[in-house]
Amino acid sequence: MTTRFARGIGALVVALAAWLPFTASAQQAAAPAQQPAPAAQQAAPAPTPPAGASAVTGWNNPPSWNDVSTREQYASVPGRETNVLIQGAGHEWRKIRNGIVTFWGGIILLIPLVILVLFYLAKGPIKTHDPLTGRLIERFSSVERVAHWTMGLSFVVLALTGIVILFGKYLLLPIVGHAAFSGLTVLAKNLHNFVGPLFIFALVIFITLFIRENIWKSYDGAWLGKFGGMLSGEHVPSGKFNAGEKSLFWILVVGLCTVMSVTGLILNFPNWNQGREAMQLANLIHGGAAILAMAMACGHIYLGTIGMQGALAAMKTGYVDETWAKEHHQYWYDEVKAGKRPGKVVAGTAQPATGD
């Protein structure tokens, strides 16, 4: 009896072992037939969200980008525009700043540089026609020179750091690499932000000191018509400042520098509660005005350094030679000699004739 029972159990185990492989292969063969079920679920249309809701529980149905960008959202941080998640005007600002401003701005900066190089190669520095006398006339006081150099040097710092910020990605990044360019840009940004208020302060002092001498006179039209004789070499008389310097004063100093100052303050102090669109517009105006100002300043820097003999000494020492004063600013020279305006005339060491 025991032997029959043991044989029966053994036969049952053998039967189960033989049946399991067939059931496994049958399940594998039937698996492809069950795949269309998920496809049917994907093809099913998404349910409509209930009124006042933007999604249905269990379904990925986020709000559209238009709703996010046009509707006010919740923000736990207080402040103006902190609840604006997407600002569409930022995309337009980026396109203009990285496109029109940088491309055409670079061309505008290159044009005066090319012209000045060609002019210097063709004409060389402008010299006096007659020999220098050695007698010196005071042209600028110490206060005027300090105001000029403070404004001028701060303008140069702002120009160089602004070029790094605006054009550095194209000019410097491929050369110095990302790490060095990052540190250089941070340095340029901080210098730009802190030197800006100093420039504005010096600008106000400069305009106050020189505005009276830059009032237009009847003889300025003749100077402009002959371009100061810079091309012909002709002597064209002018006052203390010629028509070219007066144009630079009103367009560059009073006009463009004032625009740069106002927009720079808007950018420098975002805690004044101005919106992002106002700052983006200020950034574009600031960059455009700065490019035009730098282009115009190239001519002034050229004539004040290597382009005209004696011009740099006038701003360094405050004095110019009598011959230089007579040939470049004859009306002002005549008034000083006649005692109609203050100006010291001192005897200096006789100097060799121009060109010797």
C-alpha positions as CSV (number, residue, x, y, z in Angstrom):
1,M,0.0,0.0,0.0
2,T,2.8,2.3,0.9
3,T,4.6,1.4,-2.3
4,R,1.5,2.3,-4.4
5,F,1.1,5.6,-2.7
6,A,4.8,6.6,-3.2
7,R,4.5,5.6,-6.9
8,G,1.4,7.8,-7.3
9,I,3.1,10.8,-5.7
10,G,6.1,10.3,-8.0
11,A,3.9,10.1,-11.1
12,L,2.1,13.4,-10.1
13,V,5.4,15.2,-9.6
14,V,6.6,14.0,-13.1
15,A,3.3,15.1,-14.7
16,L,3.6,18.6,-13.1
17,A,7.3,19.0,-14.2
18,A,6.3,18.1,-17.8
19,W,3.2,20.4,-17.8
20,L,5.0,23.7,-16.5
21,P,7.1,24.3,-19.7
22,F,4.0,24.1,-21.9
23,T,2.2,26.6,-19.7
24,A,5.2,29.1,-19.8
25,S,5.5,28.9,-23.6
26,A,1.7,29.4,-23.9
27,Q,1.9,32.6,-21.8
28,Q,4.8,34.0,-23.9
29,A,2.9,33.3,-27.1
30,A,-0.2,35.0,-25.8
31,A,1.7,38.1,-24.6
32,P,1.7,40.0,-27.9
33,A,-2.1,39.7,-28.1
34,Q,-2.3,41.7,-24.8
35,Q,-0.2,44.8,-26.1
36,P,-3.1,46.6,-28.0
37,A,-4.8,47.4,-24.7
38,P,-2.3,50.2,-23.6
39,A,-2.5,51.6,-27.2
40,A,-6.2,51.9,-26.8
41,Q,-5.8,53.8,-23.6
42,Q,-3.3,56.3,-25.2
43,A,-5.7,56.9,-28.1
44,A,-8.5,57.8,-25.7
45,P,-9.2,61.6,-25.6
46,A,-8.1,63.4,-22.4
47,P,-11.1,64.4,-20.2
48,T,-12.1,68.0,-20.0
49,P,-11.0,69.8,-16.9
50,P,-13.8,70.9,-14.6
51,A,-14.7,74.6,-14.5
52,G,-12.1,76.8,-12.8
53,A,-9.4,74.1,-12.9
54,S,-6.4,73.7,-15.3
55,A,-5.8,70.0,-15.0
56,V,-7.6,66.7,-14.2
57,T,-6.2,64.5,-11.5
58,G,-4.1,61.7,-13.0
59,W,-3.6,63.5,-16.3
60,N,-0.6,65.6,-17.5
61,N,-2.6,68.7,-18.6
62,P,-0.6,71.8,-17.5
63,P,-1.7,75.4,-18.4
64,S,-0.5,76.8,-21.7
65,W,2.5,79.1,-21.9
66,N,0.3,82.0,-22.9
67,D,-1.8,81.6,-19.7
68,V,1.4,81.6,-17.7
69,S,2.9,84.7,-19.4
70,T,-0.2,86.8,-19.5
71,R,-1.9,85.9,-16.2
72,E,-0.6,87.0,-12.8
73,Q,0.6,84.0,-10.7
74,Y,1.1,83.6,-7.0
75,A,4.5,84.6,-5.5
76,S,5.4,84.4,-1.8
77,V,8.2,87.0,-2.2
78,P,6.7,90.6,-2.1
79,G,7.8,93.1,-4.8
80,R,6.9,94.4,-8.2
81,E,6.6,91.8,-10.9
82,T,7.6,89.0,-8.7
83,N,4.5,87.1,-9.7
84,V,5.4,87.3,-13.4
85,L,6.8,83.9,-14.4
86,I,7.4,84.5,-18.1
87,Q,8.1,88.0,-19.5
88,G,7.8,87.9,-23.3
89,A,9.5,91.3,-23.8
90,G,12.7,89.7,-22.5
91,H,13.0,87.6,-25.6
92,E,12.7,90.7,-27.8
93,W,15.2,92.6,-25.7
94,R,17.7,89.7,-26.1
95,K,17.3,89.6,-29.9
96,I,17.9,93.4,-30.2
97,R,20.8,93.5,-27.7
98,N,22.6,90.5,-29.1
99,G,21.7,91.3,-32.7
100,I,21.2,94.9,-33.9
101,V,23.1,96.6,-31.1
102,T,26.2,94.4,-31.2
103,F,26.4,94.1,-35.0
104,W,25.7,97.7,-36.0
105,G,27.4,99.0,-32.9
106,G,30.6,97.3,-33.8
107,I,30.5,98.7,-37.3
108,I,29.8,102.2,-35.9
109,L,32.8,102.0,-33.6
110,L,35.1,100.8,-36.4
111,I,34.3,103.6,-38.9
112,P,35.9,106.5,-37.0
113,L,38.9,104.4,-36.1
114,V,39.5,103.5,-39.7
115,I,39.0,107.2,-40.8
116,L,41.4,108.5,-38.2
117,V,44.1,106.0,-39.1
118,L,43.8,106.9,-42.7
119,F,43.8,110.6,-41.9
120,Y,46.9,110.3,-39.7
121,L,48.8,108.4,-42.4
122,A,47.8,110.9,-45.1
123,K,48.2,114.2,-43.1
124,G,50.1,113.4,-39.9
125,P,49.7,115.6,-36.8
126,I,48.4,119.2,-37.3
127,K,51.3,121.7,-36.7
128,T,51.5,125.4,-36.4
129,H,52.5,127.3,-39.6
130,D,54.7,129.8,-37.8
131,P,57.5,129.2,-35.2
132,L,56.6,129.0,-31.6
133,T,57.4,132.1,-29.6
134,G,57.9,130.6,-26.1
135,R,55.4,133.1,-24.7
136,L,52.6,131.1,-23.0
137,I,48.9,132.0,-22.5
138,E,46.8,130.4,-19.8
139,R,44.0,128.4,-21.5
140,F,42.5,126.3,-18.7
141,S,42.5,126.8,-14.9
142,S,43.4,124.0,-12.5
143,V,39.7,123.5,-11.7
144,E,38.8,123.1,-15.3
145,R,41.6,120.6,-15.9
146,V,40.6,118.5,-12.9
147,A,37.0,118.4,-14.1
148,H,38.0,117.5,-17.6
149,W,40.4,114.8,-16.6
150,T,38.0,113.3,-14.0
151,M,35.2,113.1,-16.6
152,G,37.6,112.0,-19.4
153,L,39.3,109.2,-17.5
154,S,36.0,107.9,-16.0
155,F,34.6,108.0,-19.5
156,V,37.5,105.8,-20.7
157,V,37.0,103.3,-17.9
158,L,33.3,103.1,-18.7
159,A,34.0,102.7,-22.4
160,L,36.5,99.9,-21.9
161,T,34.4,98.0,-19.4
162,G,31.2,98.5,-21.5
163,I,33.0,97.0,-24.5
164,V,33.9,94.0,-22.4
165,I,30.3,93.6,-21.3
166,L,28.8,94.2,-24.7
167,F,31.3,92.7,-27.1
168,G,33.5,90.5,-24.9
169,K,31.6,87.3,-25.7
170,Y,32.6,87.7,-29.3
171,L,36.1,89.3,-28.9
172,L,37.6,87.9,-25.7
173,L,35.8,84.7,-24.9
174,P,37.4,82.7,-27.8
175,I,40.8,83.9,-26.8
176,V,40.9,83.8,-23.0
177,G,38.4,81.0,-22.3
178,H,35.3,80.8,-20.2
179,A,36.9,81.0,-16.7
180,A,39.1,84.0,-17.4
181,F,36.3,85.8,-19.3
182,S,33.9,85.2,-16.5
183,G,36.2,86.8,-13.9
184,L,37.1,89.7,-16.3
185,T,33.4,90.4,-17.0
186,V,32.5,90.4,-13.3
187,L,35.4,92.9,-12.7
188,A,34.2,95.0,-15.7
189,K,30.7,95.1,-14.4
190,N,31.6,96.2,-10.9
191,L,34.0,98.9,-12.2
192,H,31.3,100.1,-14.6
193,N,28.7,100.3,-11.8
194,F,30.9,102.2,-9.3
195,V,32.7,104.5,-11.8
196,G,29.4,105.5,-13.3
197,P,28.2,107.8,-10.4
198,L,31.7,109.5,-10.4
199,F,31.3,110.2,-14.2
200,I,27.9,111.7,-13.6
201,F,29.2,114.0,-10.8
202,A,32.1,115.1,-13.0
203,L,29.8,115.6,-16.0
204,V,27.6,118.1,-14.1
205,I,30.7,120.1,-13.0
206,F,32.1,120.0,-16.5
207,I,28.9,121.3,-18.1
208,T,28.6,124.0,-15.5
209,L,32.2,125.2,-16.1
210,F,32.2,125.2,-19.9
211,I,28.6,125.9,-21.0
212,R,29.2,129.6,-21.3
213,E,32.2,129.2,-23.7
214,N,30.2,126.9,-25.9
215,I,27.5,129.3,-26.8
216,W,27.3,129.5,-30.6
217,K,28.7,132.6,-32.3
218,S,28.1,134.0,-35.8
219,Y,31.7,133.0,-37.0
220,D,31.2,129.4,-36.1
221,G,29.3,128.7,-39.4
222,A,32.4,129.7,-41.4
223,W,34.5,127.3,-39.4
224,L,32.1,124.4,-40.0
225,G,31.9,125.3,-43.8
226,K,35.7,124.9,-44.1
227,F,35.9,122.1,-41.5
228,G,38.4,124.1,-39.6
229,G,40.9,124.0,-42.4
230,M,41.9,120.4,-41.3
231,L,41.8,119.2,-44.9
232,S,43.0,122.3,-46.7
233,G,45.5,123.5,-44.1
234,E,43.9,126.9,-44.2
235,H,43.9,129.0,-41.0
236,V,40.2,129.5,-39.9
237,P,39.8,131.8,-36.8
238,S,37.5,130.8,-33.9
239,G,36.8,131.6,-30.3
240,K,38.1,129.8,-27.2
241,F,36.3,126.7,-28.6
242,N,35.8,126.2,-32.3
243,A,32.6,125.0,-33.9
244,G,33.8,121.4,-33.9
245,E,34.4,121.5,-30.2
246,K,31.1,123.2,-29.6
247,S,29.3,120.5,-31.6
248,L,31.0,117.8,-29.5
249,F,30.0,119.6,-26.3
250,W,26.3,119.9,-27.1
251,I,25.9,116.5,-28.9
252,L,28.3,114.3,-26.9
253,V,28.6,115.9,-23.5
254,V,25.2,117.5,-23.0
255,G,23.1,115.1,-25.2
256,L,24.5,111.6,-25.2
257,C,26.3,111.7,-21.8
258,T,23.1,112.9,-20.2
259,V,21.1,110.1,-21.8
260,M,23.8,107.6,-20.7
261,S,23.7,109.0,-17.1
262,V,19.9,108.8,-16.8
263,T,19.6,105.3,-18.2
264,G,22.7,104.2,-16.3
265,L,21.1,105.2,-13.0
266,I,18.0,103.2,-13.9
267,L,20.1,100.2,-14.5
268,N,22.4,100.7,-11.6
269,F,19.6,101.1,-9.0
270,P,16.9,98.4,-9.7
271,N,15.7,98.9,-6.1
272,W,14.0,102.1,-7.3
273,N,11.1,99.8,-8.1
274,Q,11.2,100.2,-11.9
275,G,9.8,97.3,-13.9
276,R,11.7,94.9,-16.1
277,E,10.5,96.4,-19.4
278,A,11.7,99.8,-18.2
279,M,15.1,98.4,-17.5
280,Q,15.3,96.5,-20.8
281,L,14.4,99.7,-22.7
282,A,17.0,101.7,-20.6
283,N,19.6,99.0,-21.4
284,L,19.1,99.3,-25.2
285,I,19.1,103.2,-25.0
286,H,22.1,103.1,-22.8
287,G,24.1,100.9,-25.1
288,G,23.1,102.8,-28.3
289,A,24.0,106.2,-26.7
290,A,27.3,104.8,-25.4
291,I,28.3,103.5,-28.9
292,L,27.6,106.8,-30.5
293,A,29.4,108.6,-27.7
294,M,32.5,106.4,-28.0
295,A,32.5,106.9,-31.8
296,M,32.4,110.7,-31.4
297,A,34.9,110.7,-28.6
298,C,37.5,109.0,-30.9
299,G,37.9,112.3,-32.9
300,H,38.3,114.4,-29.7
301,I,40.9,111.9,-28.2
302,Y,42.8,111.8,-31.5
303,L,43.1,115.6,-31.8
304,G,43.8,116.0,-28.1
305,T,46.8,113.6,-28.2
306,I,48.7,112.7,-31.4
307,G,46.5,114.5,-33.9
308,M,47.4,118.1,-33.0
309,Q,50.6,119.4,-31.6
310,G,50.2,121.5,-28.5
311,A,46.6,120.3,-27.7
312,L,47.7,117.8,-25.0
313,A,49.9,120.3,-23.3
314,A,47.0,122.7,-23.0
315,M,45.1,120.3,-20.8
316,K,48.2,119.0,-18.9
317,T,49.7,122.4,-17.9
318,G,46.9,124.8,-18.7
319,Y,49.1,126.9,-21.0
320,V,49.5,127.1,-24.8
321,D,52.1,128.8,-26.9
322,E,51.1,132.2,-28.3
323,T,51.5,131.0,-31.9
324,W,49.3,128.0,-31.2
325,A,46.6,130.2,-29.7
326,K,46.7,132.7,-32.5
327,E,46.5,130.1,-35.3
328,H,43.8,127.8,-33.7
329,H,41.7,130.2,-31.7
330,Q,42.4,133.7,-33.0
331,Y,39.3,135.5,-31.7
332,W,40.0,134.2,-28.2
333,Y,43.7,135.2,-28.5
334,D,42.8,138.7,-29.6
335,E,40.4,139.1,-26.6
336,V,43.1,137.9,-24.1
337,K,45.7,140.3,-25.6
338,A,43.2,143.2,-25.5
339,G,42.5,142.4,-21.9
340,K,38.8,141.7,-22.6
341,R,38.9,138.3,-20.9
342,P,41.1,137.0,-18.1
343,G,44.2,135.0,-19.1
344,K,47.7,135.0,-17.9
345,V,50.5,135.6,-20.4
346,V,53.9,134.4,-19.2
347,A,57.3,134.3,-20.8
348,G,58.7,130.9,-21.5
349,T,61.7,129.4,-23.0
350,A,62.0,130.0,-26.8
351,Q,61.2,126.8,-28.7
352,P,62.4,125.7,-32.1
353,A,60.1,126.2,-35.1
354,T,57.6,123.6,-35.9
355,G,59.1,120.8,-37.9
356,D,62.7,121.5,-36.9
